[in-house]
Amino acid sequence: MDTIKDFKDLKELIPILIFLLPGFLTSKVLDLLVFRKERDVFDKLVQALVFTFANLVLFVLVRWMVELTSSAKFDRETLTVANIGLMAFCSVTIGLVCAYEIRNEHLLGWLRWLKFTKRTYSPSAWFEVFSASEKYVVVHLEDGRRAYGWPRIYSDEPGERAIFLEDASWLDDTNKLLNDPSISIFLDEKSGVQFIEFVS
């Protein structure tokens, strides 16, 4: 009997999950394009609900514009291919717009300029510093070695402490480059990254 009751409860959840699908699609597009902090299940549901609402608003606006400027008509009673296609288009579009904002911070930068906030979208100071500083770096290792190079790839999370240097070389005690021609160096947390200098 409990199994039947559980199945009925599950059937009641299915329409809610279908309703939230556009929001989950937008969230997935964002996850593919930008790195964000890990969220728990409740946060993911709230985010899907917010994105679903935004998708519905855009869907209604785009549908109205299409019907106004062409002879196309959308069925308002049943779920048609046109409705599903337009909703998918809206979901992906909002995901792309949000990814662009997270990457470039136009709106958030304006709010910072107006002194409403000091926050950024960066998930960590490690990620923010590397994103903002396009400079050569000197990576200091725990064993005393130092590597100089261009940070082409770096980890999203500071706990990984992984960095891939291009146009790189090991440095001696007088800051002379030891590798000529330059090499590429991959360093991770096992390499003993102690700290990183950003140099001009």
C-alpha positions in Angstrom: 0.0 0.0 0.0 2.9 2.4 0.8 4.3 1.8 -2.6 1.1 2.7 -4.3 0.8 5.9 -2.2 4.5 6.7 -3.0 3.7 6.3 -6.7 0.7 8.6 -6.5 2.8 11.2 -4.8 5.4 10.8 -7.5 2.7 11.3 -10.2 1.7 14.5 -8.5 5.3 15.8 -8.7 5.6 15.1 -12.5 3.6 18.2 -13.7 5.6 20.4 -11.4 8.9 19.1 -12.8 7.6 19.5 -16.4 6.6 23.1 -15.5 10.2 23.7 -14.2 11.9 22.2 -17.3 12.5 25.5 -19.0 14.2 26.8 -15.9 16.4 23.7 -15.6 17.4 24.1 -19.3 18.4 27.7 -18.7 20.4 26.7 -15.6 22.1 23.9 -17.6 23.1 26.4 -20.3 24.6 28.6 -17.6 26.5 25.7 -16.1 28.0 24.8 -19.5 29.2 28.3 -20.2 30.4 29.7 -16.8 31.7 28.3 -13.6 29.4 28.9 -10.6 29.5 27.8 -7.0 27.9 24.4 -6.3 24.3 24.7 -5.1 22.1 22.4 -3.0 18.9 20.9 -4.3 16.7 23.6 -2.8 18.8 26.4 -4.4 18.6 24.6 -7.7 14.8 24.4 -7.5 14.4 28.1 -6.5 16.7 29.0 -9.4 14.7 26.9 -11.8 11.5 28.5 -10.6 12.9 32.0 -11.2 14.3 31.1 -14.6 11.0 29.5 -15.5 9.1 32.7 -14.7 11.6 34.7 -16.8 11.2 32.2 -19.6 7.4 32.5 -19.5 7.6 36.3 -19.6 9.9 36.2 -22.6 7.8 33.5 -24.2 4.6 35.6 -24.0 6.5 38.7 -25.4 8.1 36.8 -28.3 4.8 35.0 -29.1 2.9 38.3 -29.1 5.6 39.9 -31.4 5.6 37.0 -33.8 1.8 36.9 -34.0 1.7 40.7 -34.5 4.3 40.8 -37.3 3.3 37.6 -39.2 0.4 35.4 -39.9 1.7 32.7 -37.5 -0.6 31.7 -34.7 0.3 29.7 -31.5 -2.2 27.3 -30.0 -3.0 28.4 -26.4 -4.9 25.3 -25.4 -2.5 22.4 -26.2 1.3 21.8 -26.1 2.4 22.0 -29.7 5.8 21.7 -31.4 5.7 25.5 -32.0 5.1 26.2 -28.3 7.8 23.8 -27.2 10.3 25.1 -29.7 9.6 28.8 -28.7 10.0 27.9 -25.0 13.3 26.1 -25.7 14.5 29.1 -27.7 13.5 31.4 -24.8 15.2 29.2 -22.2 18.5 29.0 -24.2 18.4 32.8 -24.9 18.0 33.7 -21.2 20.9 31.3 -20.4 23.1 32.9 -23.0 22.2 36.4 -21.7 22.9 35.5 -18.1 26.2 33.8 -19.1 27.2 37.0 -20.9 26.3 39.1 -17.9 28.2 36.8 -15.5 31.3 36.9 -17.7 31.3 40.7 -18.4 29.4 42.1 -15.3 27.8 45.1 -17.2 24.8 45.3 -14.9 26.6 44.4 -11.8 29.5 46.8 -12.6 26.9 49.6 -13.0 25.4 48.7 -9.6 28.9 48.7 -8.1 29.5 52.1 -9.6 26.3 53.4 -8.0 27.5 52.0 -4.6 24.6 49.5 -4.3 27.0 46.5 -4.0 30.6 45.5 -3.9 30.0 42.0 -5.0 31.1 40.2 -8.2 29.9 37.0 -9.8 33.2 35.2 -9.3 32.9 32.0 -7.2 36.2 32.6 -5.4 39.0 35.1 -5.0 41.4 32.7 -6.9 39.1 32.7 -9.9 38.5 36.4 -9.8 42.1 37.3 -9.6 43.1 35.1 -12.6 40.1 36.4 -14.6 40.9 40.1 -14.0 44.7 39.9 -14.2 46.0 39.2 -17.7 49.7 39.2 -16.7 52.6 36.8 -16.5 53.0 35.0 -13.2 55.7 33.6 -11.0 54.6 30.5 -9.2 56.4 29.8 -6.0 56.6 26.1 -4.9 57.1 24.8 -1.4 60.5 23.2 -2.4 61.8 26.6 -3.3 61.6 26.3 -7.1 59.9 29.1 -9.1 58.2 28.9 -12.5 57.6 32.0 -14.7 55.0 31.9 -17.5 51.6 32.9 -19.0 48.6 31.4 -17.1 46.8 29.8 -20.0 44.6 27.5 -18.0 43.8 27.6 -14.2 41.5 25.7 -11.9 38.1 27.0 -11.1 38.4 26.3 -7.4 41.3 27.4 -5.2 41.4 24.0 -3.5 42.7 22.5 -6.7 45.5 25.0 -7.1 46.1 23.8 -10.7 47.7 26.1 -13.3 49.1 25.5 -16.8 51.8 27.9 -17.8 52.7 28.6 -21.5 55.8 30.5 -22.7 57.2 29.3 -19.4 60.6 28.8 -17.8 62.1 27.8 -14.4 63.9 30.7 -12.7 67.2 30.7 -10.9 68.1 32.6 -7.7 68.9 35.7 -9.8 65.6 35.6 -11.7 67.3 34.4 -14.9 65.2 32.2 -17.2 66.7 28.6 -17.2 64.8 27.3 -20.2 65.6 28.6 -23.7 63.4 28.0 -25.8 60.5 28.4 -23.3 58.5 25.4 -22.3 55.0 24.7 -21.0 54.5 23.7 -17.3 51.5 22.1 -15.6 51.4 22.5 -11.8 48.7 21.2 -9.5 48.2 20.9 -5.7 50.7 18.0 -5.6 53.3 20.3 -7.0 53.2 22.3 -3.8 52.0 25.6 -5.1 52.7 28.0 -2.2 51.8 31.4 -3.7 51.6 33.2 -7.1 53.1 36.6 -8.1 51.6 38.6 -10.9 54.2 40.5 -12.8 54.1 43.1 -15.6 
